[in-house]
Amino acid sequence: MCHWRRVQNTYKVCGHAYDLPDEMIQCDNRYCKFSSTHPSTCVPPGCMNSCWQYRQFPQQYNPRIDAICPRCIQAGRIP
């Protein structure tokens, strides 16, 4: 099922965390109304009974990067 991916990069050296723009992850399920493979001929009311009408809960990803963040580098706060 289609879902959003939320990424927050956390930089270990300075401790700052930055959210990246949300990214839509497309599935290939023809029974998901948000999928690019969902047939254009599948319309309500039949679609509402046979196909997913909502996206899954967002996938949350929080990598811990062993570095200093880009803003600290720009500000010259390199340890």
N, C-alpha and C positions, 0 to 999 in steps of 0.2 A: 504494500500500500504506500502511496506517496506520503512524504513527511518532510518537515523542515529539519535542517541540521543547524544547531547553534554551537559555535566554537568560541571559547574564551582561552586565549593564550596567556599563561602565567609565566613570568620570567623569574627564575630562582634567584639570580644575583641581586636584582634591585627590588623584587617583590611586587612589581606592578603587574596588573592584569588588564587585558584589553579584549573587548568583544569584537569579533569579526562580523561582517554582515551575514544575516541568516541566508542559508542556501537551500533551495528547494531540491529535494532528491526525488526524481521521478521513478516510479515503478513501471513494470511492463505488464501489469495485470489488467486485462481487458474489462474486468469487473470493478475497477476503481474509476469513478467518474472524473478524476483529476489526471489520469494517465493519458499519455499521447496515443496509446493503443486502444482506448475506449472508443467503441464505434459511434460515429455521429448519428447513426440511426437509433441508438438507444436513448429514448426520451421518456420523461414522466408520462404516465404513472408507473409504467413497467420498470423503468430504470431505478426508481426509488425502492422497489421490492427486490431487485436482483443485484444491485451494485452498491459498493461502498459510497456513502454520502458524506464522509468526513475524512480528514487526514489523521494519521496516527499521531500519538504524542511526539513532540519534537525530540530528536536524538541530540543529546548533550555531550559535547566532547571538550575536555579541558586538558590539553597537553601542558606539561611542565617543562619549560625550555631552559636548559642550563646555560643561560646567557643574560646579558643586560638588554633591556627593552630599547626599541628604536628611538623613543623620545629621550631617554637618558643619554644615548649615544649622541644624538643631535645637540643636546645641551652641554655636551662635553663632560658628563659625569661618568667617565670610564674608570673603573677601579684599577 
